[in-house]
Amino acid sequence: MPESREESARIASPINRREWLVAAAGLGVVLSSRVLAGQGQPSFTPIDQSAYRPVLREPKPGATASMTPLERDQLERTLKCQCTCILDVYTCRTTDFTCSVSPAMHRDVMRLVEGGYTAQEIKDAFVATYGEVALTAPVKQGFNWAGYFAPAVVMTTGGIILTMMIKRWTLRSAANASTAAAATGAAPAAAARIDASADEMARLEKALREEDFE
C-alpha cells in the first residue's frame, strides 16, 4: 500500500520544530559555557598605559623577603594586569614588552615581598588600590561563587539536553524506519538492531505521533 504524502514527510523528517528549538537551546548553552570558560583569554583592546596606580606599604620592622622568586611569580599569576589585556601580571610582563603597567605592578610586588608582606597581604593591598578587578579570580564569597560554578553547571545542563535529544532522535528514526519497512513489506533492518518487540515499537510510534499533535 503506498504511503501518504504526510507519512512520507514525517519519515523523511523525524525531527519536529520543537525538538530543533530544544536542541538549538542546548547547543547555545554549551557554547555559552565555552565563552564563560574562555573569559580569561587575552583581548586585543588597546593598552591603557595610564591604568597603573602605586601599591605602596611601609616595610615591616626588621623585614626580610617573605617568599622566593618562584613563589613571587606564582603570586603574580593571581594578580591581573590593569592595562586591559586581561592577562595576569607575570604573563603580561614576560610576553608583552609594550606594556608598562605590568612591570610597574611587578615592582610593587617585589617591594612588598621585600617588606615582609605575605601573599594574602599583598593581594589585599592590590585589592585596596584597584578593587577586586586586581585579582584574576573573584573572591570566593557571596555572589562571586557563581563565577566558579556557572561554567560547569551550564556545560552539564547543555550536555544533558543534547544527550536526551540524540537518544530521542535515534528512537524516533528507528520507529519510523520500522513503519516504513512494514508499509513496503521490506525487512525492518533498523528495527532489527533494537531489542524491542513489534508491540513495543507500535506503542512507541503511537506515543510519538500523539506528541507531534500536542
N, C-alpha and C positions, 0 to 999 in steps of 0.2 A: 504494500500500500504506500503510495507516495507521501512524503512528509509535507505538512502545510508550510507555507512561507514563514509563518510566525515561529513554528517549531524549529525550522532550519536556521533562522536568525538567532534563536536562543541557543542552539547547539554551537553555532559558529562563534557567538559572543557570550560566553558563560559568565562574564563579569558585568554586573549592572552598575548604574551610575553611582548608587550609594556606596558600593564597595570600592569603586575608583576613588571616591572622595575620602573614604576612611584610609585607604592605602596612601593617598597623597598626604593626608594629615600625618600618618605615621612616618613617612619619609621626611616630611618637614620637621617633625620632632627630632629625628636623628640628625638632620643637617644642622638644626639649631643647636643641638648639643655639641656638634663639632665646632660651631662658631664660638660657643661658650668656652669650650676647652682650649681654643686657639687664641683667646684674648691676650695671652702673654707673648704673642709673636711680635716681632719688630714692625713698626709702622714706618711709613715713608713721608711723614709730615715734616715740614721744615724744622730744623733745630732751633730751640729758643735758648740762646746763649745767656739771656738775662734772667733765667729762672733760678740761678744759684742764689742761696741765702746762707750765710755763715752759720755753722752749728758750733758754737764755742762754749767751753766749760773750763773753769779753773782746774788745774791738776790737783788731784787729791794729795794730802800731806804724805810725803815720802813715797810718792807713786812710782811704780815700776810697770813695765808693759804687762797688760792684763792677758795677752794672748800671743800666740805665734803668728808669723806672717800667713801661714796656711789657714789658721783659724780666722784671721782677719779677712782673708779673701772669701771664706765661707760666709762670714757676716755680711760682706758687701753684696753677696748674691741675694740677700734678703732685703736689700735697700734698692729702691727704684730710682734710676736716674731721672731727673726732673726736666730734661731737655725735650721731652715729648717723644723720645724714641721707644719708650715702654720696655727698655732693657734694664737689667739690674746694673748697679754701679760698676761691679767688677767686669762684666761682659762689655759694657759700653766703653769703659776706659781702655780695654785691651783689644778692641776691634774697630771702634770708630774714632779715628785720630783727629777728626774735625770738631769733635765735641769738647768744649771747655768746661762743661758742667760736671761731668763725672770725675775728671781729675781733681777738681776743686772739692767735691764731696769726699773723694778718696783722701785728700789731705786732712780734711776734718776728722775722718775716721781714724787716721793714723795718730793725730794729736790726742784724740780721746782715748785711744788704746794706750799711748804712752802716758797719759794722765791717770791711768789706773782704772778706767771705767770698764765695766763688764759689757758683754754683748747686749744684754737686755737694757742696760742703762744707756748704751749708745743708740739703740733703736728708739728708746723713749725720747732721747734728745732730738733725734731727727723728726719724730712724730710731733713733738712740741713745736718744732720750727716750721715744718711743711704740712702737718696734718697726716692723716692715715695714708694719703697718697705717697708718702715716703716709703711705704712697705710694698714689697712685691706680692704679698698675700694679705687679705684683710685679717684683722684681729678676730680670733675665734670666740666671738661673743655676740649676743643679740641677733639681729637680722643678718649679720655677716656670715653666720653659719650657712646661709643659703648659697653663698659663693662657693662653698666647698662641696655641698651635696647636690646642688641643682644640675650640674652636667651629668652626674651619674644617674640621677633619677630620670632625667629627660631621655638619656640614651636607653635605659632599661625599658621605659614606657614605650618608646618608639620601636624597640626590638620586639617587644611582646605583641604590639599591634601588627607589625609586618609578619611575624610568625603565624599569628592567628589567621591573617588574610591568605597567606600562602597555603596553609592547610585547607582552608575553606575552598579556595580555587581548585586545589587538587581533587577534593571530594566532588565538587560540582562538575569538573571536567570528566571525572570517571563516570559519574551518574549520567551525564549527557551522552558520553560515548556508548554506554550500555544501552541507553534508549535508542540511539541511532542504529546500533547494531541489531537490536531486536526488531526495529521497524523495517530494516532492509534484509533481514534474515542472515546477516553475516555473524561470524563468531565474535562475541564481545571481548576482544583482546585486552582492552583497557580494564574491563571489569575482572578479567581473569587474574589480574595482578593484585586484586583487593580481596582480602579474606572476609567476604560478606556474601550472604545468601541472596537469591533473587528477591525474596520477600523484603529483606533489609534494604536492598538497593531501591526497591519500589517505594518503600516508606521514605527513604532519603530523598528521592526525586519529588515525591508529593510535598514533603516539607519545604524543599527549595522552591517549588512552584508557588506554594502558598505565601512564602516570604516575598517573592517577586511582586505579588499583588498587594502587599501591605502599603 
